[in-house]
Amino acid sequence: MGECRKGWTGPDGLRVVAVRLKGAHRVWADLAGVPGETAFLVTRHGALVGYYPTVEDLAEAVDLAELRMD
């Protein structure tokens, strides 16, 4: 990781970043049953919330209206 990534931030330490599912991201996404080559990674205060393969899936977990672009 260690790459400079732009994403979205929300209330209470929420952060959303689009990631390629390879390496450690692929392992965690597989454990969560997330298919595909990319997903939205969601963290809160640095702790993993989940991986979401589509915007629709993300919208079920996060209020998209509260997100602000970094």
N, CA, C and O of each residue as an XYZ file, in Angstrom:
280
protein
N       0.857     -1.145      0.000
C       0.000      0.000      0.000
C       0.908      1.213      0.000
O       1.783      1.279     -0.863
N       0.774      2.156      0.878
C       1.664      3.288      0.902
C       1.520      4.225     -0.291
O       2.281      5.186     -0.410
N       0.568      3.969     -1.167
C       0.356      4.823     -2.315
C      -0.499      6.017     -1.891
O      -1.287      5.924     -0.951
N      -0.337      7.115     -2.583
C      -1.184      8.276     -2.329
C      -2.524      8.023     -3.019
O      -2.589      7.954     -4.246
N      -3.565      7.889     -2.250
C      -4.882      7.606     -2.809
C      -5.835      8.737     -2.481
O      -5.852      9.251     -1.362
N      -6.612      9.108     -3.450
C      -7.679     10.066     -3.224
C      -8.946      9.263     -3.018
O      -9.098      8.169     -3.563
N      -9.828      9.796     -2.251
C     -11.077      9.104     -1.983
C     -12.080     10.076     -1.406
O     -12.113     11.253     -1.766
N     -12.893      9.566     -0.509
C     -13.943     10.347      0.103
C     -13.881     10.162      1.610
O     -13.531      9.087      2.098
N     -14.219     11.204      2.337
C     -14.280     11.118      3.790
C     -15.693     11.455      4.238
O     -16.431     12.163      3.554
N     -16.044     10.937      5.389
C     -17.360     11.175      5.956
C     -17.257     11.420      7.447
O     -16.161     11.566      7.988
N     -18.392     11.464      8.102
C     -18.402     11.741      9.533
C     -17.779     10.610     10.352
O     -17.731      9.459      9.917
N     -17.307     10.962     11.536
C     -16.800      9.985     12.504
C     -15.672      9.121     11.957
O     -15.628      7.915     12.198
N     -14.754      9.752     11.214
C     -13.566      9.037     10.750
C     -13.779      8.099      9.583
O     -12.914      7.271      9.297
N     -14.905      8.206      8.903
C     -15.203      7.335      7.764
C     -14.347      7.719      6.568
O     -14.151      8.902      6.289
N     -13.841      6.722      5.866
C     -13.027      6.950      4.662
C     -13.372      5.881      3.635
O     -13.481      4.701      3.968
N     -13.544      6.304      2.379
C     -13.854      5.396      1.270
C     -12.816      5.615      0.178
O     -12.557      6.747     -0.231
N     -12.221      4.514     -0.293
C     -11.216      4.573     -1.348
C     -11.495      3.442     -2.333
O     -11.788      2.320     -1.922
N     -11.405      3.730     -3.629
C     -11.500      2.684     -4.647
C     -10.137      2.003     -4.745
O      -9.114      2.674     -4.874
N     -10.125      0.668     -4.683
C      -8.863     -0.081     -4.715
C      -8.931     -1.214     -5.725
O     -10.003     -1.738     -6.029
N      -7.755     -1.583     -6.240
C      -7.624     -2.796     -7.050
C      -7.488     -3.956     -6.075
O      -6.751     -3.869     -5.093
N      -8.192     -5.028     -6.349
C      -8.150     -6.183     -5.458
C      -7.002     -7.098     -5.852
O      -7.168     -8.052     -6.612
N      -5.830     -6.775     -5.308
C      -4.653     -7.615     -5.497
C      -3.865     -7.580     -4.200
O      -4.034     -6.665     -3.393
N      -3.019     -8.552     -3.996
C      -2.239     -8.611     -2.768
C      -3.132     -8.749     -1.549
O      -4.070     -9.547     -1.541
N      -2.834     -7.967     -0.520
C      -3.588     -8.038      0.734
C      -5.062     -7.669      0.532
O      -5.939     -8.245      1.177
N      -5.335     -6.716     -0.356
C      -6.730     -6.367     -0.624
C      -7.492     -7.563     -1.167
O      -8.644     -7.782     -0.793
N      -6.862     -8.347     -2.050
C      -7.525     -9.524     -2.614
C      -7.833    -10.550     -1.522
O      -8.912    -11.142     -1.502
N      -6.881    -10.752     -0.621
C      -7.073    -11.716      0.469
C      -8.263    -11.305      1.334
O      -9.147    -12.118      1.604
N      -8.285    -10.044      1.770
C      -9.380     -9.579      2.621
C     -10.713     -9.601      1.879
O     -11.734     -9.977      2.454
N     -10.710     -9.202      0.615
C     -11.949     -9.216     -0.165
C     -12.451    -10.647     -0.359
O     -13.656    -10.890     -0.288
N     -11.554    -11.587     -0.599
C     -11.962    -12.989     -0.728
C     -12.604    -13.483      0.559
O     -13.624    -14.171      0.524
N     -12.006    -13.132      1.698
C     -12.573    -13.543      2.990
C     -13.975    -12.971      3.195
O     -14.817    -13.588      3.847
N     -14.214    -11.783      2.632
C     -15.520    -11.141      2.752
C     -16.476    -11.564      1.639
O     -17.634    -11.146      1.627
N     -16.000    -12.393      0.701
C     -16.846    -12.855     -0.398
C     -17.099    -11.816     -1.465
O     -18.131    -11.847     -2.135
N     -16.157    -10.886     -1.629
C     -16.308     -9.812     -2.617
C     -15.603    -10.209     -3.909
O     -14.383    -10.376     -3.922
N     -16.366    -10.365     -5.006
C     -15.769    -10.741     -6.292
C     -15.238     -9.523     -7.041
O     -15.413     -8.385     -6.604
N     -14.595     -9.774     -8.160
C     -14.176     -8.696     -9.049
C     -12.730     -8.294     -8.880
O     -11.996     -8.854     -8.067
N     -12.340     -7.312     -9.667
C     -10.962     -6.826     -9.665
C     -10.800     -5.510     -8.927
O      -9.680     -5.115     -8.604
N     -11.917     -4.819     -8.652
C     -11.875     -3.557     -7.917
C     -13.013     -3.531     -6.907
O     -13.989     -4.270     -7.033
N     -12.877     -2.679     -5.915
C     -13.936     -2.519     -4.913
C     -13.731     -1.203     -4.191
O     -12.695     -0.553     -4.330
N     -14.728     -0.826     -3.424
C     -14.614      0.333     -2.542
C     -14.219     -0.193     -1.174
O     -14.909     -1.032     -0.594
N     -13.095      0.309     -0.661
C     -12.609     -0.039      0.665
C     -13.117      1.023      1.630
O     -12.897      2.217      1.425
N     -13.800      0.579      2.688
C     -14.338      1.506      3.681
C     -13.662      1.233      5.016
O     -13.602      0.095      5.484
N     -13.149      2.315      5.624
C     -12.550      2.226      6.951
C     -13.165      3.307      7.834
O     -13.694      4.306      7.348
N     -13.082      3.080      9.141
C     -13.508      4.084     10.114
C     -12.398      4.199     11.146
O     -12.093      3.234     11.847
N     -11.796      5.377     11.238
C     -10.648      5.595     12.123
C      -9.555      4.561     11.850
O      -8.883      4.109     12.777
N      -9.376      4.189     10.589
C      -8.330      3.264     10.187
C      -8.687      1.794     10.302
O      -7.936      0.945      9.821
N      -9.809      1.468     10.924
C     -10.231      0.064     11.067
C     -11.114     -0.334      9.882
O     -11.956      0.444      9.434
N     -10.915     -1.532      9.390
C     -11.682     -2.035      8.252
C     -13.168     -2.125      8.574
O     -13.566     -2.727      9.571
N     -13.976     -1.520      7.721
C     -15.428     -1.667      7.783
C     -15.839     -2.723      6.781
O     -16.635     -3.607      7.100
N     -15.294     -2.639      5.546
C     -15.617     -3.637      4.545
C     -15.192     -3.235      3.146
O     -14.751     -2.113      2.895
N     -15.344     -4.202      2.240
C     -15.116     -4.004      0.817
C     -16.473     -4.115      0.133
O     -17.254     -5.012      0.450
N     -16.760     -3.214     -0.800
C     -18.037     -3.194     -1.497
C     -17.775     -3.155     -2.992
O     -17.111     -2.237     -3.474
N     -18.283     -4.135     -3.741
C     -17.950     -4.241     -5.164
C     -18.633     -3.214     -6.062
O     -18.137     -2.928     -7.152
N     -19.759     -2.656     -5.627
C     -20.483     -1.690     -6.462
C     -20.911     -0.480     -5.637
O     -20.924     -0.526     -4.407
N     -21.258      0.592     -6.326
C     -21.775      1.779     -5.650
C     -23.083      1.444     -4.944
O     -23.349      1.958     -3.858
N     -23.891      0.594     -5.544
C     -25.156      0.204     -4.931
C     -24.909     -0.502     -3.592
O     -25.588     -0.224     -2.604
N     -23.934     -1.416     -3.569
C     -23.593     -2.102     -2.319
C     -23.048     -1.110     -1.296
O     -23.379     -1.187     -0.113
N     -22.217     -0.186     -1.749
C     -21.654      0.827     -0.869
C     -22.767      1.682     -0.267
O     -22.737      1.993      0.924
N     -23.751      2.061     -1.088
C     -24.848      2.920     -0.627
C     -25.704      2.246      0.438
O     -26.359      2.932      1.223
N     -25.712      0.918      0.480
C     -26.455      0.214      1.525
C     -25.759      0.324      2.877
O     -26.403      0.200      3.919
N     -24.443      0.557      2.865
C     -23.663      0.607      4.099
C     -23.302      2.025      4.525
O     -23.064      2.278      5.706
N     -23.261      2.950      3.568
C     -22.777      4.309      3.821
C     -23.761      5.304      3.214
O     -24.268      5.083      2.114
N     -24.032      6.391      3.920
C     -24.854      7.460      3.357
C     -23.966      8.266      2.408
O     -23.152      9.077      2.849
N     -24.127      8.039      1.115
C     -23.258      8.679      0.126
C     -23.352     10.202      0.156
O     -22.394     10.881     -0.216
N     -24.470     10.744      0.586
C     -24.646     12.194      0.640
C     -23.728     12.841      1.676
O     -23.450     14.037      1.594
N     -23.255     12.059      2.651
C     -22.368     12.599      3.687
C     -20.906     12.570      3.302
O     -20.075     13.108      4.033
N     -20.559     11.953      2.167
C     -19.171     11.841      1.753
C     -18.693     13.116      1.067
O     -19.427     13.754      0.311
N     -17.455     13.463      1.350
C     -16.803     14.613      0.714
C     -15.525     14.137      0.066
O     -14.795     13.333      0.645
N     -15.244     14.628     -1.137
C     -14.034     14.228     -1.842
C     -12.801     14.797     -1.164
O     -12.794     15.941     -0.710
N     -11.739     13.965     -1.100
C     -10.459     14.411     -0.520
C      -9.781     15.391     -1.435
O      -8.695     15.878     -1.122
